[in-house]
């Protein structure tokens, strides 16, 4: 084999590695409506946990709801409204940390209502 053929073989090999199928594969995303239902269920679980007054458990539930809400993505206006709704979750979590469970419940209800209104921005 000549040096030219070896060089071309290596170039083609590395080019093929760079253009593999996994490079162009898209990440499988859930439907926005399915994710909104999951967020709603997580917020409802947090609301159901308020009577127990367990701050650590409630804080963890709100964190799970916030993380699942972070995965929501559609357009600019939708994401703007989503971040406002996530702000209510943050306020609820701060209220739980200061043992203000009534304030946390109110913020969670407001967040739930905000997430319920998100589909009109799709």
N, CA, C and O atoms as CSV, one atom per row, in Angstrom:
chain,resi,resn,atom,element,x,y,z
A,1,UNK,N,N,0.840,-1.182,0.000
A,1,UNK,CA,C,0.000,0.000,0.000
A,1,UNK,C,C,0.884,1.245,0.000
A,1,UNK,O,O,1.878,1.335,0.721
A,2,UNK,N,N,0.497,2.162,-0.807
A,2,UNK,CA,C,1.284,3.389,-0.847
A,2,UNK,C,C,0.870,4.294,0.310
A,2,UNK,O,O,-0.187,4.116,0.916
A,3,UNK,N,N,1.709,5.242,0.590
A,3,UNK,CA,C,1.461,6.187,1.676
A,3,UNK,C,C,0.193,7.005,1.405
A,3,UNK,O,O,-0.530,7.350,2.339
A,4,UNK,N,N,-0.072,7.309,0.165
A,4,UNK,CA,C,-1.257,8.065,-0.211
A,4,UNK,C,C,-2.532,7.291,0.121
A,4,UNK,O,O,-3.483,7.875,0.639
A,5,UNK,N,N,-2.570,5.990,-0.165
A,5,UNK,CA,C,-3.744,5.165,0.126
A,5,UNK,C,C,-3.965,5.038,1.633
A,5,UNK,O,O,-5.108,5.067,2.089
A,6,UNK,N,N,-2.895,4.897,2.410
A,6,UNK,CA,C,-2.994,4.805,3.870
A,6,UNK,C,C,-3.551,6.114,4.428
A,6,UNK,O,O,-4.422,6.105,5.297
A,7,UNK,N,N,-3.050,7.224,3.930
A,7,UNK,CA,C,-3.516,8.534,4.378
A,7,UNK,C,C,-5.000,8.713,4.077
A,7,UNK,O,O,-5.750,9.161,4.944
A,8,UNK,N,N,-5.433,8.376,2.882
A,8,UNK,CA,C,-6.843,8.500,2.497
A,8,UNK,C,C,-7.710,7.570,3.349
A,8,UNK,O,O,-8.821,7.941,3.730
A,9,UNK,N,N,-7.216,6.371,3.650
A,9,UNK,CA,C,-7.954,5.434,4.493
A,9,UNK,C,C,-8.177,6.009,5.890
A,9,UNK,O,O,-9.282,5.921,6.423
A,10,UNK,N,N,-7.143,6.593,6.484
A,10,UNK,CA,C,-7.283,7.195,7.811
A,10,UNK,C,C,-8.236,8.387,7.788
A,10,UNK,O,O,-9.040,8.554,8.705
A,11,UNK,N,N,-8.155,9.199,6.771
A,11,UNK,CA,C,-9.055,10.349,6.648
A,11,UNK,C,C,-10.494,9.874,6.549
A,11,UNK,O,O,-11.376,10.418,7.214
A,12,UNK,N,N,-10.739,8.862,5.724
A,12,UNK,CA,C,-12.106,8.338,5.578
A,12,UNK,C,C,-12.590,7.705,6.875
A,12,UNK,O,O,-13.762,7.839,7.227
A,13,UNK,N,N,-11.705,7.018,7.589
A,13,UNK,CA,C,-12.076,6.379,8.855
A,13,UNK,C,C,-12.522,7.415,9.874
A,13,UNK,O,O,-13.569,7.250,10.502
A,14,UNK,N,N,-11.756,8.468,10.048
A,14,UNK,CA,C,-12.104,9.489,11.031
A,14,UNK,C,C,-13.306,10.324,10.600
A,14,UNK,O,O,-14.056,10.828,11.436
A,15,UNK,N,N,-13.479,10.464,9.292
A,15,UNK,CA,C,-14.660,11.152,8.794
A,15,UNK,C,C,-15.912,10.337,9.101
A,15,UNK,O,O,-16.934,10.895,9.500
A,16,UNK,N,N,-15.838,9.039,8.919
A,16,UNK,CA,C,-16.973,8.168,9.219
A,16,UNK,C,C,-17.299,8.186,10.713
A,16,UNK,O,O,-18.472,8.139,11.084
A,17,UNK,N,N,-16.292,8.254,11.568
A,17,UNK,CA,C,-16.543,8.333,13.009
A,17,UNK,C,C,-17.271,9.624,13.362
A,17,UNK,O,O,-18.162,9.635,14.211
A,18,UNK,N,N,-16.885,10.699,12.707
A,18,UNK,CA,C,-17.510,11.994,12.986
A,18,UNK,C,C,-18.935,12.089,12.499
A,18,UNK,O,O,-19.701,12.900,13.020
A,19,UNK,N,N,-19.315,11.301,11.529
A,19,UNK,CA,C,-20.654,11.365,10.958
A,19,UNK,C,C,-21.498,10.152,11.334
A,19,UNK,O,O,-22.351,9.724,10.557
A,20,UNK,N,N,-21.271,9.608,12.500
A,20,UNK,CA,C,-22.028,8.426,12.903
A,20,UNK,C,C,-23.500,8.777,13.127
A,20,UNK,O,O,-23.852,9.944,13.297
A,21,UNK,N,N,-24.345,7.761,13.125
A,21,UNK,CA,C,-25.775,7.965,13.283
A,21,UNK,C,C,-26.167,8.523,14.631
A,21,UNK,O,O,-27.132,9.282,14.732
A,22,UNK,N,N,-25.433,8.159,15.673
A,22,UNK,CA,C,-25.784,8.649,17.008
A,22,UNK,C,C,-25.541,10.149,17.134
A,22,UNK,O,O,-26.114,10.801,18.007
A,23,UNK,N,N,-24.709,10.687,16.281
A,23,UNK,CA,C,-24.460,12.120,16.314
A,23,UNK,C,C,-25.716,12.893,15.931
A,23,UNK,O,O,-25.988,13.959,16.483
A,24,UNK,N,N,-26.468,12.361,15.001
A,24,UNK,CA,C,-27.638,13.054,14.503
A,24,UNK,C,C,-28.937,12.614,15.173
A,24,UNK,O,O,-30.008,13.127,14.846
A,25,UNK,N,N,-28.852,11.683,16.094
A,25,UNK,CA,C,-30.058,11.201,16.769
A,25,UNK,C,C,-30.616,12.294,17.670
A,25,UNK,O,O,-29.863,12.973,18.367
A,26,UNK,N,N,-31.918,12.463,17.655
A,26,UNK,CA,C,-32.565,13.449,18.505
A,26,UNK,C,C,-32.951,12.807,19.819
A,26,UNK,O,O,-33.257,11.616,19.889
A,27,UNK,N,N,-32.928,13.620,20.854
A,27,UNK,CA,C,-33.330,13.139,22.169
A,27,UNK,C,C,-34.838,12.940,22.174
A,27,UNK,O,O,-35.590,13.788,21.694
A,28,UNK,N,N,-35.264,11.827,22.714
A,28,UNK,CA,C,-36.698,11.548,22.787
A,28,UNK,C,C,-37.319,12.440,23.860
A,28,UNK,O,O,-36.952,12.357,25.032
A,29,UNK,N,N,-38.253,13.285,23.456
A,29,UNK,CA,C,-38.910,14.181,24.395
A,29,UNK,C,C,-40.354,13.768,24.563
A,29,UNK,O,O,-40.993,13.262,23.641
A,30,UNK,N,N,-40.851,13.996,25.768
A,30,UNK,CA,C,-42.257,13.717,26.036
A,30,UNK,C,C,-43.094,14.858,25.494
A,30,UNK,O,O,-42.607,15.970,25.291
A,31,UNK,N,N,-44.337,14.564,25.269
A,31,UNK,CA,C,-45.281,15.574,24.838
A,31,UNK,C,C,-45.469,16.589,25.963
A,31,UNK,O,O,-45.450,16.223,27.138
A,32,UNK,N,N,-45.649,17.854,25.611
A,32,UNK,CA,C,-45.795,18.915,26.601
A,32,UNK,C,C,-47.003,18.671,27.496
A,32,UNK,O,O,-46.952,18.936,28.697
A,33,UNK,N,N,-48.089,18.166,26.916
A,33,UNK,CA,C,-49.299,17.925,27.712
A,33,UNK,C,C,-49.064,16.815,28.738
A,33,UNK,O,O,-49.585,16.881,29.852
A,34,UNK,N,N,-48.290,15.805,28.372
A,34,UNK,CA,C,-47.972,14.721,29.312
A,34,UNK,C,C,-47.106,15.262,30.446
A,34,UNK,O,O,-47.318,14.922,31.610
A,35,UNK,N,N,-46.127,16.108,30.104
A,35,UNK,CA,C,-45.277,16.686,31.130
A,35,UNK,C,C,-46.064,17.610,32.051
A,35,UNK,O,O,-45.813,17.648,33.256
A,36,UNK,N,N,-47.011,18.354,31.492
A,36,UNK,CA,C,-47.840,19.222,32.331
A,36,UNK,C,C,-48.670,18.411,33.317
A,36,UNK,O,O,-48.867,18.830,34.457
A,37,UNK,N,N,-49.159,17.251,32.881
A,37,UNK,CA,C,-49.907,16.381,33.794
A,37,UNK,C,C,-49.004,15.865,34.904
A,37,UNK,O,O,-49.442,15.749,36.049
A,38,UNK,N,N,-47.750,15.554,34.585
A,38,UNK,CA,C,-46.805,15.093,35.607
A,38,UNK,C,C,-46.524,16.207,36.616
A,38,UNK,O,O,-46.486,15.964,37.822
A,39,UNK,N,N,-46.328,17.423,36.118
A,39,UNK,CA,C,-46.085,18.557,37.012
A,39,UNK,C,C,-47.289,18.774,37.918
A,39,UNK,O,O,-47.137,19.005,39.117
A,40,UNK,N,N,-48.491,18.701,37.338
A,40,UNK,CA,C,-49.716,18.864,38.122
A,40,UNK,C,C,-49.818,17.797,39.205
A,40,UNK,O,O,-50.197,18.088,40.340
A,41,UNK,N,N,-49.476,16.558,38.847
A,41,UNK,CA,C,-49.523,15.469,39.834
A,41,UNK,C,C,-48.492,15.697,40.944
A,41,UNK,O,O,-48.770,15.413,42.109
A,42,UNK,N,N,-47.314,16.203,40.596
A,42,UNK,CA,C,-46.285,16.470,41.601
A,42,UNK,C,C,-46.714,17.599,42.541
A,42,UNK,O,O,-46.486,17.528,43.749
A,43,UNK,N,N,-47.330,18.632,41.983
A,43,UNK,CA,C,-47.811,19.737,42.833
A,43,UNK,C,C,-48.937,19.250,43.733
A,43,UNK,O,O,-49.002,19.628,44.903
A,44,UNK,N,N,-49.822,18.416,43.202
A,44,UNK,CA,C,-50.910,17.867,44.018
A,44,UNK,C,C,-50.365,17.001,45.143
A,44,UNK,O,O,-50.901,17.019,46.251
A,45,UNK,N,N,-49.307,16.243,44.874
A,45,UNK,CA,C,-48.683,15.434,45.930
A,45,UNK,C,C,-48.118,16.325,47.025
A,45,UNK,O,O,-48.195,15.992,48.208
A,46,UNK,N,N,-47.548,17.464,46.627
A,46,UNK,CA,C,-47.025,18.410,47.614
A,46,UNK,C,C,-48.164,19.030,48.422
A,46,UNK,O,O,-48.044,19.214,49.633
A,47,UNK,N,N,-49.269,19.349,47.749
A,47,UNK,CA,C,-50.426,19.897,48.464
A,47,UNK,C,C,-51.005,18.877,49.447
A,47,UNK,O,O,-51.428,19.237,50.545
A,48,UNK,N,N,-51.021,17.613,49.049
A,48,UNK,CA,C,-51.536,16.567,49.930
A,48,UNK,C,C,-50.626,16.335,51.137
A,48,UNK,O,O,-51.080,15.851,52.174
A,49,UNK,N,N,-49.350,16.677,51.002
A,49,UNK,CA,C,-48.397,16.453,52.095
A,49,UNK,C,C,-48.363,17.600,53.094
A,49,UNK,O,O,-47.709,17.483,54.130
A,50,UNK,N,N,-49.044,18.700,52.816
A,50,UNK,CA,C,-49.009,19.856,53.722
A,50,UNK,C,C,-49.567,19.543,55.111
A,50,UNK,O,O,-48.976,19.985,56.096
A,51,UNK,N,N,-50.680,18.798,55.245
A,51,UNK,CA,C,-51.199,18.534,56.593
A,51,UNK,C,C,-50.221,17.776,57.504
A,51,UNK,O,O,-50.303,17.887,58.727
A,52,UNK,N,N,-49.308,17.017,56.918
A,52,UNK,CA,C,-48.347,16.283,57.751
A,52,UNK,C,C,-47.311,17.207,58.372
A,52,UNK,O,O,-46.674,16.830,59.356
A,53,UNK,N,N,-47.122,18.404,57.830
A,53,UNK,CA,C,-46.188,19.414,58.329
A,53,UNK,C,C,-44.760,18.901,58.421
A,53,UNK,O,O,-44.011,19.312,59.308
A,54,UNK,N,N,-44.376,18.012,57.522
A,54,UNK,CA,C,-43.004,17.519,57.458
A,54,UNK,C,C,-42.262,18.374,56.430
A,54,UNK,O,O,-42.425,18.183,55.225
A,55,UNK,N,N,-41.451,19.312,56.909
A,55,UNK,CA,C,-40.804,20.289,56.036
A,55,UNK,C,C,-39.851,19.639,55.042
A,55,UNK,O,O,-39.798,20.045,53.881
A,56,UNK,N,N,-39.098,18.633,55.484
A,56,UNK,CA,C,-38.133,17.995,54.575
A,56,UNK,C,C,-38.841,17.271,53.433
A,56,UNK,O,O,-38.450,17.391,52.272
A,57,UNK,N,N,-39.881,16.523,53.775
A,57,UNK,CA,C,-40.633,15.792,52.751
A,57,UNK,C,C,-41.311,16.754,51.777
A,57,UNK,O,O,-41.268,16.548,50.564
A,58,UNK,N,N,-41.925,17.787,52.303
A,58,UNK,CA,C,-42.627,18.760,51.472
A,58,UNK,C,C,-41.647,19.505,50.563
A,58,UNK,O,O,-41.940,19.745,49.391
A,59,UNK,N,N,-40.510,19.860,51.095
A,59,UNK,CA,C,-39.495,20.538,50.299
A,59,UNK,C,C,-39.002,19.647,49.162
A,59,UNK,O,O,-38.774,20.123,48.050
A,60,UNK,N,N,-38.839,18.364,49.439
A,60,UNK,CA,C,-38.407,17.412,48.407
A,60,UNK,C,C,-39.472,17.267,47.323
A,60,UNK,O,O,-39.141,17.180,46.140
A,61,UNK,N,N,-40.737,17.241,47.709
A,61,UNK,CA,C,-41.820,17.130,46.726
A,61,UNK,C,C,-41.898,18.363,45.830
A,61,UNK,O,O,-42.134,18.251,44.627
A,62,UNK,N,N,-41.698,19.533,46.421
A,62,UNK,CA,C,-41.717,20.760,45.627
A,62,UNK,C,C,-40.517,20.786,44.679
A,62,UNK,O,O,-40.625,21.254,43.545
A,63,UNK,N,N,-39.389,20.288,45.144
A,63,UNK,CA,C,-38.198,20.235,44.292
A,63,UNK,C,C,-38.432,19.317,43.091
A,63,UNK,O,O,-38.033,19.644,41.973
A,64,UNK,N,N,-39.074,18.178,43.318
A,64,UNK,CA,C,-39.382,17.251,42.222
A,64,UNK,C,C,-40.314,17.929,41.211
A,64,UNK,O,O,-40.130,17.787,40.002
A,65,UNK,N,N,-41.305,18.658,41.705
A,65,UNK,CA,C,-42.232,19.366,40.814
A,65,UNK,C,C,-41.491,20.418,39.997
A,65,UNK,O,O,-41.752,20.580,38.805
A,66,UNK,N,N,-40.572,21.127,40.632
A,66,UNK,CA,C,-39.811,22.161,39.940
A,66,UNK,C,C,-38.890,21.556,38.881
A,66,UNK,O,O,-38.743,22.114,37.794
A,67,UNK,N,N,-38.274,20.422,39.194
A,67,UNK,CA,C,-37.392,19.768,38.233
A,67,UNK,C,C,-38.167,19.242,37.028
A,67,UNK,O,O,-37.703,19.341,35.892
A,68,UNK,N,N,-39.345,18.685,37.282
A,68,UNK,CA,C,-40.140,18.196,36.146
A,68,UNK,C,C,-40.670,19.359,35.318
A,68,UNK,O,O,-40.859,19.221,34.109
A,69,UNK,N,N,-40.911,20.505,35.954
A,69,UNK,CA,C,-41.363,21.688,35.219
A,69,UNK,C,C,-40.229,22.275,34.381
A,69,UNK,O,O,-40.481,22.903,33.353
A,70,UNK,N,N,-38.998,22.078,34.808
A,70,UNK,CA,C,-37.858,22.606,34.060
A,70,UNK,C,C,-37.702,21.945,32.700
A,70,UNK,O,O,-37.097,22.523,31.796
A,71,UNK,N,N,-38.235,20.753,32.545
A,71,UNK,CA,C,-38.123,20.027,31.286
A,71,UNK,C,C,-39.118,20.516,30.235
A,71,UNK,O,O,-39.003,20.166,29.061
A,72,UNK,N,N,-40.080,21.312,30.646
A,72,UNK,CA,C,-41.079,21.825,29.709
A,72,UNK,C,C,-40.451,22.850,28.766
A,72,UNK,O,O,-39.723,23.746,29.194
A,73,UNK,N,N,-40.742,22.703,27.498
A,73,UNK,CA,C,-40.203,23.640,26.514
A,73,UNK,C,C,-41.117,23.669,25.300
A,73,UNK,O,O,-41.523,22.623,24.794
A,74,UNK,N,N,-41.435,24.860,24.841
A,74,UNK,CA,C,-42.250,24.972,23.631
A,74,UNK,C,C,-41.811,26.189,22.830
A,74,UNK,O,O,-41.128,26.050,21.816
A,75,UNK,N,N,-42.193,27.368,23.270
A,75,UNK,CA,C,-41.815,28.595,22.577
A,75,UNK,C,C,-41.456,29.659,23.614
A,75,UNK,O,O,-41.498,29.406,24.817
A,76,UNK,N,N,-41.106,30.838,23.136
A,76,UNK,CA,C,-40.635,31.895,24.031
A,76,UNK,C,C,-41.679,32.284,25.072
A,76,UNK,O,O,-41.379,32.344,26.264
A,77,UNK,N,N,-42.891,32.545,24.628
A,77,UNK,CA,C,-43.951,32.982,25.545
A,77,UNK,C,C,-44.286,31.883,26.556
A,77,UNK,O,O,-44.511,32.162,27.734
A,78,UNK,N,N,-44.318,30.635,26.086
A,78,UNK,CA,C,-44.585,29.497,26.968
A,78,UNK,C,C,-43.506,29.401,28.049
A,78,UNK,O,O,-43.816,29.216,29.226
A,79,UNK,N,N,-42.247,29.526,27.645
A,79,UNK,CA,C,-41.151,29.410,28.607
A,79,UNK,C,C,-41.142,30.586,29.579
A,79,UNK,O,O,-40.773,30.425,30.742
A,80,UNK,N,N,-41.545,31.769,29.110
A,80,UNK,CA,C,-41.638,32.925,30.003
A,80,UNK,C,C,-42.694,32.681,31.078
A,80,UNK,O,O,-42.452,32.926,32.260
A,81,UNK,N,N,-43.848,32.205,30.668
A,81,UNK,CA,C,-44.924,31.915,31.629
A,81,UNK,C,C,-44.549,30.741,32.534
A,81,UNK,O,O,-44.904,30.730,33.712
A,82,UNK,N,N,-43.833,29.750,31.990
A,82,UNK,CA,C,-43.375,28.626,32.801
A,82,UNK,C,C,-42.434,29.099,33.900
A,82,UNK,O,O,-42.528,28.639,35.037
A,83,UNK,N,N,-41.517,30.027,33.564
A,83,UNK,CA,C,-40.602,30.508,34.599
A,83,UNK,C,C,-41.333,31.304,35.677
A,83,UNK,O,O,-40.943,31.273,36.844
A,84,UNK,N,N,-42.399,32.021,35.287
A,84,UNK,CA,C,-43.189,32.715,36.305
A,84,UNK,C,C,-43.857,31.705,37.236
A,84,UNK,O,O,-43.893,31.900,38.451
A,85,UNK,N,N,-44.382,30.632,36.662
A,85,UNK,CA,C,-45.025,29.593,37.476
A,85,UNK,C,C,-44.001,28.897,38.372
A,85,UNK,O,O,-44.307,28.540,39.509
A,86,UNK,N,N,-42.790,28.706,37.859
A,86,UNK,CA,C,-41.739,28.109,38.684
A,86,UNK,C,C,-41.349,29.035,39.831
A,86,UNK,O,O,-40.903,28.575,40.882
A,87,UNK,N,N,-41.516,30.322,39.632
A,87,UNK,CA,C,-41.252,31.279,40.713
A,87,UNK,C,C,-42.167,31.034,41.902
A,87,UNK,O,O,-41.754,31.181,43.052
A,88,UNK,N,N,-43.411,30.658,41.621
A,88,UNK,CA,C,-44.339,30.335,42.706
A,88,UNK,C,C,-43.878,29.090,43.462
A,88,UNK,O,O,-44.015,29.007,44.682
A,89,UNK,N,N,-43.330,28.124,42.722
A,89,UNK,CA,C,-42.804,26.931,43.386
A,89,UNK,C,C,-41.621,27.284,44.286
A,89,UNK,O,O,-41.470,26.738,45.379
A,90,UNK,N,N,-40.792,28.199,43.810
A,90,UNK,CA,C,-39.642,28.623,44.617
A,90,UNK,C,C,-40.113,29.337,45.890
A,90,UNK,O,O,-39.573,29.115,46.974
A,91,UNK,N,N,-41.127,30.198,45.741
A,91,UNK,CA,C,-41.681,30.888,46.909
A,91,UNK,C,C,-42.289,29.885,47.887
A,91,UNK,O,O,-42.162,30.049,49.100
A,92,UNK,N,N,-42.944,28.853,47.369
A,92,UNK,CA,C,-43.528,27.825,48.236
A,92,UNK,C,C,-42.430,27.084,48.983
A,92,UNK,O,O,-42.566,26.797,50.172
A,93,UNK,N,N,-41.358,26.779,48.296
A,93,UNK,CA,C,-40.247,26.072,48.951
A,93,UNK,C,C,-39.605,26.944,50.026
A,93,UNK,O,O,-39.239,26.447,51.092
A,94,UNK,N,N,-39.467,28.239,49.753
A,94,UNK,CA,C,-38.923,29.150,50.761
A,94,UNK,C,C,-39.861,29.256,51.968
A,94,UNK,O,O,-39.409,29.346,53.110
A,95,UNK,N,N,-41.166,29.243,51.701
A,95,UNK,CA,C,-42.140,29.300,52.801
A,95,UNK,C,C,-42.062,28.039,53.654
A,95,UNK,O,O,-42.201,28.109,54.875
A,96,UNK,N,N,-41.843,26.902,53.032
A,96,UNK,CA,C,-41.716,25.651,53.780
A,96,UNK,C,C,-40.470,25.695,54.663
A,96,UNK,O,O,-40.496,25.248,55.809
A,97,UNK,N,N,-39.384,26.236,54.122
A,97,UNK,CA,C,-38.142,26.322,54.902
A,97,UNK,C,C,-38.304,27.207,56.124
A,97,UNK,O,O,-37.643,26.992,57.140
A,98,UNK,N,N,-39.185,28.209,56.034
A,98,UNK,CA,C,-39.432,29.071,57.185
A,98,UNK,C,C,-40.652,28.609,57.988
A,98,UNK,O,O,-41.165,29.356,58.820
A,99,UNK,N,N,-41.114,27.382,57.740
A,99,UNK,CA,C,-42.220,26.744,58.462
A,99,UNK,C,C,-43.539,27.498,58.302
A,99,UNK,O,O,-44.382,27.453,59.198
A,100,UNK,N,N,-43.728,28.177,57.199
A,100,UNK,CA,C,-44.976,28.865,56.891
A,100,UNK,C,C,-45.775,27.974,55.924
A,100,UNK,O,O,-45.772,28.190,54.712
A,101,UNK,N,N,-46.449,26.981,56.486
A,101,UNK,CA,C,-47.147,26.001,55.654
A,101,UNK,C,C,-48.389,26.585,54.982
A,101,UNK,O,O,-48.753,26.158,53.886
A,102,UNK,N,N,-49.039,27.549,55.620
A,102,UNK,CA,C,-50.207,28.185,55.000
A,102,UNK,C,C,-49.779,28.988,53.768
A,102,UNK,O,O,-50.446,28.951,52.734
A,103,UNK,N,N,-48.675,29.705,53.884
A,103,UNK,CA,C,-48.152,30.455,52.739
A,103,UNK,C,C,-47.705,29.526,51.624
A,103,UNK,O,O,-47.907,29.814,50.445
A,104,UNK,N,N,-47.093,28.403,52.007
A,104,UNK,CA,C,-46.650,27.421,51.010
A,104,UNK,C,C,-47.846,26.841,50.272
A,104,UNK,O,O,-47.793,26.636,49.059
A,105,UNK,N,N,-48.923,26.576,51.003
A,105,UNK,CA,C,-50.126,26.027,50.362
A,105,UNK,C,C,-50.696,27.013,49.355
A,105,UNK,O,O,-51.104,26.623,48.261
A,106,UNK,N,N,-50.726,28.294,49.726
A,106,UNK,CA,C,-51.244,29.313,48.820
A,106,UNK,C,C,-50.372,29.428,47.566
A,106,UNK,O,O,-50.890,29.532,46.453
A,107,UNK,N,N,-49.061,29.408,47.749
A,107,UNK,CA,C,-48.149,29.495,46.599
A,107,UNK,C,C,-48.270,28.258,45.700
A,107,UNK,O,O,-48.200,28.369,44.476
A,108,UNK,N,N,-48.449,27.097,46.304
A,108,UNK,CA,C,-48.618,25.873,45.512
A,108,UNK,C,C,-49.909,25.911,44.706
A,108,UNK,O,O,-49.940,25.472,43.556
A,109,UNK,N,N,-50.966,26.430,45.302
A,109,UNK,CA,C,-52.232,26.554,44.570
A,109,UNK,C,C,-52.092,27.527,43.407
A,109,UNK,O,O,-52.620,27.292,42.320
A,110,UNK,N,N,-51.375,28.623,43.645
A,110,UNK,CA,C,-51.141,29.598,42.573
A,110,UNK,C,C,-50.294,28.981,41.465
A,110,UNK,O,O,-50.553,29.205,40.282
A,111,UNK,N,N,-49.280,28.203,41.847
A,111,UNK,CA,C,-48.423,27.537,40.861
A,111,UNK,C,C,-49.225,26.531,40.051
A,111,UNK,O,O,-49.064,26.437,38.834
A,112,UNK,N,N,-50.089,25.780,40.724
A,112,UNK,CA,C,-50.908,24.787,40.034
A,112,UNK,C,C,-51.822,25.463,39.014
A,112,UNK,O,O,-51.999,24.974,37.898
A,113,UNK,N,N,-52.389,26.579,39.412
A,113,UNK,CA,C,-53.258,27.342,38.514
A,113,UNK,C,C,-52.458,27.888,37.319
A,113,UNK,O,O,-52.939,27.884,36.186
A,114,UNK,N,N,-51.246,28.352,37.588
A,114,UNK,CA,C,-50.395,28.893,36.510
A,114,UNK,C,C,-50.012,27.817,35.524
A,114,UNK,O,O,-50.027,28.045,34.314
A,115,UNK,N,N,-49.665,26.628,36.032
A,115,UNK,CA,C,-49.309,25.527,35.135
A,115,UNK,C,C,-50.536,25.038,34.355
A,115,UNK,O,O,-50.406,24.566,33.226
A,116,UNK,N,N,-51.720,25.150,34.956
A,116,UNK,CA,C,-52.937,24.750,34.251
A,116,UNK,C,C,-53.242,25.703,33.092
A,116,UNK,O,O,-53.871,25.305,32.112
A,117,UNK,N,N,-52.799,26.957,33.199
A,117,UNK,CA,C,-53.032,27.935,32.146
A,117,UNK,C,C,-51.973,27.911,31.044
A,117,UNK,O,O,-52.126,28.595,30.032
A,118,UNK,N,N,-50.908,27.141,31.223
A,118,UNK,CA,C,-49.828,27.116,30.237
A,118,UNK,C,C,-50.234,26.602,28.856
A,118,UNK,O,O,-49.709,27.112,27.867
A,119,UNK,N,N,-51.129,25.630,28.727
A,119,UNK,CA,C,-51.447,25.133,27.378
A,119,UNK,C,C,-51.964,26.199,26.405
A,119,UNK,O,O,-51.858,26.017,25.192
A,120,UNK,N,N,-52.513,27.289,26.902
A,120,UNK,CA,C,-52.985,28.309,25.972
A,120,UNK,C,C,-51.831,29.079,25.320
A,120,UNK,O,O,-52.063,29.848,24.387
A,121,UNK,N,N,-50.598,28.889,25.790
A,121,UNK,CA,C,-49.436,29.540,25.186
A,121,UNK,C,C,-48.711,28.632,24.194
A,121,UNK,O,O,-47.660,29.002,23.671
A,122,UNK,N,N,-49.257,27.467,23.937
A,122,UNK,CA,C,-48.630,26.552,22.975
A,122,UNK,C,C,-48.902,26.967,21.548
A,122,UNK,O,O,-48.447,26.305,20.615
